[in-house]
Amino acid sequence: MPEALDAVDRRILKALQRNGRMSNVELANEVGLSPSPCLRRVKLLEDTGVIDQYVAVLDGSKLGLGLTVFARIWFKTQDAETTNQFAETVRKYPEVAECYLTTGECDAIMRIVTTDLHAYWRFQSDHLMRIPSVQSVKTDVPMETIKRSFELPV
């Protein structure tokens, strides 16, 4: 990672978070650089891992994936073997959009995307509850999305 991001690097990151498909010329104009130095900075941000990847953000409801749930997971034990086995298993499930090991009340939290409540119930009973390290699962179903963003406050 660069020693310290300067104001231009931050403008580049903000612009690319809003539109990762903008051309280098458009980006350079937006951040006040000429194209060559802009491209060098973007390349450095990519090479150092500040820019991790470029993706398309999809609208799940238009793909028949209209249900998002949050599952709180409790493990039977909390040793390294248990958490590693859990992580290895969960990475295989495309329904799991995000998964975090946590401190506090539960051991892990997942954001799961699927077609409907019945499909989630099948996923929970056929997959989540069959992971050997999982003791219990509690599910929260959001009623409305208030904010959804992929931008970091740079």
Contacts in CASP RR format, 6 or more apart in sequence:
PFRMAT RR
TARGET T0000
AUTHOR 0000-0000-0000
METHOD contacts of the structure
MODEL  1
MPEALDAVDRRILKALQRNGRMSNVELANEVGLSPSPCLRRVKLLEDTGV
IDQYVAVLDGSKLGLGLTVFARIWFKTQDAETTNQFAETVRKYPEVAECY
LTTGECDAIMRIVTTDLHAYWRFQSDHLMRIPSVQSVKTDVPMETIKRSF
ELPV
1 48 0 8 1.000
1 49 0 8 1.000
1 50 0 8 1.000
2 9 0 8 1.000
2 44 0 8 1.000
2 45 0 8 1.000
2 48 0 8 1.000
2 50 0 8 1.000
5 13 0 8 1.000
5 50 0 8 1.000
5 154 0 8 1.000
8 31 0 8 1.000
8 32 0 8 1.000
8 33 0 8 1.000
8 41 0 8 1.000
9 41 0 8 1.000
9 45 0 8 1.000
9 50 0 8 1.000
10 154 0 8 1.000
11 30 0 8 1.000
11 31 0 8 1.000
11 32 0 8 1.000
12 27 0 8 1.000
12 31 0 8 1.000
12 38 0 8 1.000
12 41 0 8 1.000
12 42 0 8 1.000
12 45 0 8 1.000
13 45 0 8 1.000
13 50 0 8 1.000
13 51 0 8 1.000
13 152 0 8 1.000
13 154 0 8 1.000
14 151 0 8 1.000
14 154 0 8 1.000
15 22 0 8 1.000
15 27 0 8 1.000
15 30 0 8 1.000
15 31 0 8 1.000
16 22 0 8 1.000
16 27 0 8 1.000
16 42 0 8 1.000
16 51 0 8 1.000
17 150 0 8 1.000
17 151 0 8 1.000
17 152 0 8 1.000
17 154 0 8 1.000
18 151 0 8 1.000
20 54 0 8 1.000
21 54 0 8 1.000
22 30 0 8 1.000
24 35 0 8 1.000
24 38 0 8 1.000
24 39 0 8 1.000
24 42 0 8 1.000
25 35 0 8 1.000
27 38 0 8 1.000
27 42 0 8 1.000
28 34 0 8 1.000
28 35 0 8 1.000
28 37 0 8 1.000
28 38 0 8 1.000
28 39 0 8 1.000
31 38 0 8 1.000
33 41 0 8 1.000
42 51 0 8 1.000
45 51 0 8 1.000
57 150 0 8 1.000
60 66 0 8 1.000
60 113 0 8 1.000
64 115 0 8 1.000
65 113 0 8 1.000
65 114 0 8 1.000
65 115 0 8 1.000
66 113 0 8 1.000
66 114 0 8 1.000
66 115 0 8 1.000
66 116 0 8 1.000
67 113 0 8 1.000
67 114 0 8 1.000
67 115 0 8 1.000
67 116 0 8 1.000
67 117 0 8 1.000
67 119 0 8 1.000
67 120 0 8 1.000
67 141 0 8 1.000
68 97 0 8 1.000
68 111 0 8 1.000
68 112 0 8 1.000
68 113 0 8 1.000
68 142 0 8 1.000
68 145 0 8 1.000
69 111 0 8 1.000
69 112 0 8 1.000
69 114 0 8 1.000
69 120 0 8 1.000
69 139 0 8 1.000
69 140 0 8 1.000
69 141 0 8 1.000
69 142 0 8 1.000
70 109 0 8 1.000
70 110 0 8 1.000
70 111 0 8 1.000
70 112 0 8 1.000
70 139 0 8 1.000
70 140 0 8 1.000
70 141 0 8 1.000
70 142 0 8 1.000
71 109 0 8 1.000
71 110 0 8 1.000
71 112 0 8 1.000
71 124 0 8 1.000
71 128 0 8 1.000
71 137 0 8 1.000
71 138 0 8 1.000
71 139 0 8 1.000
71 140 0 8 1.000
72 105 0 8 1.000
72 106 0 8 1.000
72 108 0 8 1.000
72 109 0 8 1.000
72 137 0 8 1.000
72 138 0 8 1.000
72 139 0 8 1.000
72 140 0 8 1.000
73 86 0 8 1.000
73 106 0 8 1.000
73 107 0 8 1.000
73 108 0 8 1.000
73 109 0 8 1.000
73 110 0 8 1.000
73 128 0 8 1.000
73 134 0 8 1.000
73 136 0 8 1.000
73 137 0 8 1.000
74 106 0 8 1.000
74 107 0 8 1.000
74 134 0 8 1.000
74 135 0 8 1.000
74 136 0 8 1.000
74 137 0 8 1.000
74 138 0 8 1.000
75 82 0 8 1.000
75 83 0 8 1.000
75 86 0 8 1.000
75 107 0 8 1.000
75 108 0 8 1.000
75 133 0 8 1.000
75 134 0 8 1.000
75 135 0 8 1.000
76 82 0 8 1.000
76 132 0 8 1.000
76 133 0 8 1.000
76 134 0 8 1.000
76 135 0 8 1.000
77 133 0 8 1.000
78 107 0 8 1.000
82 133 0 8 1.000
83 101 0 8 1.000
83 107 0 8 1.000
83 133 0 8 1.000
85 131 0 8 1.000
85 132 0 8 1.000
85 133 0 8 1.000
86 108 0 8 1.000
86 131 0 8 1.000
86 133 0 8 1.000
86 134 0 8 1.000
87 99 0 8 1.000
87 101 0 8 1.000
89 131 0 8 1.000
90 96 0 8 1.000
90 99 0 8 1.000
90 108 0 8 1.000
90 110 0 8 1.000
90 131 0 8 1.000
91 99 0 8 1.000
93 123 0 8 1.000
93 127 0 8 1.000
95 112 0 8 1.000
95 113 0 8 1.000
95 114 0 8 1.000
95 123 0 8 1.000
96 110 0 8 1.000
96 111 0 8 1.000
96 112 0 8 1.000
97 110 0 8 1.000
97 111 0 8 1.000
97 112 0 8 1.000
97 113 0 8 1.000
98 110 0 8 1.000
98 111 0 8 1.000
99 108 0 8 1.000
99 109 0 8 1.000
99 110 0 8 1.000
99 111 0 8 1.000
100 108 0 8 1.000
100 109 0 8 1.000
100 110 0 8 1.000
101 107 0 8 1.000
101 108 0 8 1.000
102 108 0 8 1.000
102 109 0 8 1.000
106 138 0 8 1.000
112 120 0 8 1.000
112 123 0 8 1.000
114 120 0 8 1.000
114 123 0 8 1.000
117 141 0 8 1.000
120 139 0 8 1.000
124 137 0 8 1.000
124 139 0 8 1.000
128 134 0 8 1.000
128 137 0 8 1.000
129 137 0 8 1.000
END
